[in-house]
């Protein structure tokens, strides 16, 4: 597997696939009036056509940019719609690795890529919200700043500086 990471910009044909994965994984954490499959597609379409400052990067198996070549994705968003945390920005969000690609470092590569991009754009601190993956992020240099219950699940808000991001 040769992993290549590319921005979603110009790859709108992937919006439906990414939205399907993401809503299946995290839809239960959000009010469907705020985030659902249709809204997710629209968000990915906006990132693909460059009409938003939010960004998504996609990991591919090789240089082909088709739906079947997608290994995973990660986003850097202005807000994560988490009540009580609107003052924090930006957010690392929606780290997803396809089941067949897990355990191969794809997630870590995507996170480091997003952090390096943030750093190169003058962003010193990035936040994330996770329900169930706190240990994964702690092992990668993130710090928990708050524990909370969100929609019936234990969750954590975490922070990391971008100064140590690899490129």
C-alpha positions in Angstrom: 0.0 0.0 0.0 1.4 3.4 -1.1 -0.4 6.1 0.9 -0.9 9.5 -0.7 -2.7 12.3 1.0 -4.5 14.9 -1.1 -6.9 17.8 -0.3 -10.6 17.1 -1.1 -10.6 20.2 -3.3 -11.5 19.2 -6.9 -12.6 15.7 -5.7 -16.4 16.3 -5.3 -17.1 12.8 -6.6 -16.0 11.6 -3.1 -18.5 13.7 -1.1 -21.3 11.0 -0.9 -18.9 8.2 0.0 -17.2 10.3 2.8 -20.6 11.6 4.1 -22.0 8.0 4.2 -19.0 6.8 6.2 -18.9 9.8 8.6 -22.7 9.9 9.3 -22.7 6.1 10.0 -19.8 6.6 12.4 -20.8 9.8 14.2 -24.3 10.7 13.3 -25.6 9.6 16.7 -23.5 12.3 18.3 -25.3 15.2 16.6 -28.9 16.4 16.4 -30.0 15.4 12.9 -31.4 18.9 12.4 -27.8 20.1 12.7 -25.9 17.3 11.0 -27.2 14.5 8.8 -26.3 12.8 5.5 -27.5 15.6 3.3 -25.8 18.3 5.4 -22.6 16.2 5.4 -22.7 15.9 1.6 -23.2 19.6 1.3 -20.2 20.3 3.6 -17.9 18.0 1.7 -19.1 19.5 -1.6 -18.2 23.0 -0.2 -14.8 21.8 0.7 -14.3 20.1 -2.7 -15.3 23.3 -4.6 -13.4 25.7 -2.3 -16.4 27.7 -1.2 -15.4 27.3 2.5 -12.3 27.7 4.6 -12.9 24.3 6.2 -10.7 21.6 4.7 -10.6 17.8 4.3 -7.7 15.7 3.3 -8.1 12.2 1.9 -5.7 9.3 2.1 -5.5 7.2 -1.1 -3.9 3.8 -1.9 -1.7 5.1 -4.7 -2.2 7.9 -7.2 -5.7 7.1 -8.4 -8.4 9.3 -6.9 -11.4 7.1 -7.2 -13.9 6.0 -4.5 -12.4 2.5 -4.2 -8.9 4.0 -3.6 -10.0 6.0 -0.5 -8.4 4.8 2.7 -9.6 7.5 5.0 -10.0 11.2 5.6 -9.7 14.0 8.2 -10.9 17.5 8.4 -9.9 20.9 9.9 -13.1 22.8 10.7 -13.8 26.3 12.1 -16.4 24.8 14.5 -17.4 21.3 15.6 -20.9 22.3 16.7 -20.2 21.1 20.2 -22.4 23.1 22.7 -20.3 25.2 25.0 -17.2 25.2 23.0 -17.9 27.7 20.2 -15.0 29.8 21.5 -12.5 27.2 20.5 -11.2 27.0 16.9 -10.1 25.2 14.7 -11.1 21.6 15.2 -9.6 18.5 13.9 -12.6 16.5 13.0 -13.9 13.3 11.4 -10.8 11.2 11.4 -12.0 8.1 9.6 -10.0 5.2 8.3 -11.8 2.5 6.2 -11.9 -0.8 8.0 -9.6 -2.5 5.5 -6.9 0.1 6.0 -6.9 0.3 9.8 -3.8 -0.6 11.8 -1.4 0.7 9.0 -0.7 4.2 10.3 -3.2 5.9 7.9 -4.9 7.7 10.7 -1.7 9.0 12.2 -0.6 10.2 8.8 -3.8 12.1 8.2 -3.7 13.8 11.6 -0.1 14.8 11.2 -0.8 16.1 7.7 -3.7 18.3 9.0 -1.6 19.6 11.9 1.3 20.4 9.7 -1.0 22.3 7.3 -2.4 24.2 10.3 1.1 25.0 11.5 2.1 26.3 8.0 -0.9 28.6 8.1 0.0 30.1 11.4 -2.3 28.1 13.6 -0.6 27.2 16.8 -3.3 25.2 18.6 -6.0 22.7 17.3 -8.8 21.1 19.3 -10.8 17.9 18.9 -13.8 16.2 20.3 -13.9 12.4 20.7 -16.3 9.9 22.1 -14.3 6.7 22.5 -10.9 7.4 21.1 -9.3 9.5 23.9 -6.5 7.0 24.4 -5.6 7.0 20.7 -5.1 10.8 20.8 -3.3 10.9 24.2 -0.7 8.5 22.7 -0.1 11.0 19.9 0.6 14.0 22.0 -2.9 15.4 22.6 -4.1 16.6 26.0 -7.5 16.3 27.5 -8.9 19.7 28.6 -12.4 18.5 29.6 -14.4 15.4 30.1 -18.1 15.5 29.4 -21.2 13.6 28.6 -22.5 14.3 25.2 -25.8 12.8 23.9 -25.4 9.9 26.4 -21.8 9.1 25.7 -18.6 9.9 27.6 -16.5 12.2 25.6 -13.4 14.4 25.8 -12.3 17.7 24.4 -8.6 17.7 23.6 -6.0 20.1 22.5 -2.6 19.9 20.7 -0.1 22.4 19.6 0.9 22.2 15.9 4.6 23.0 16.5 5.6 19.3 16.5 3.7 18.3 13.5 5.7 16.2 11.0 5.6 17.1 7.3 
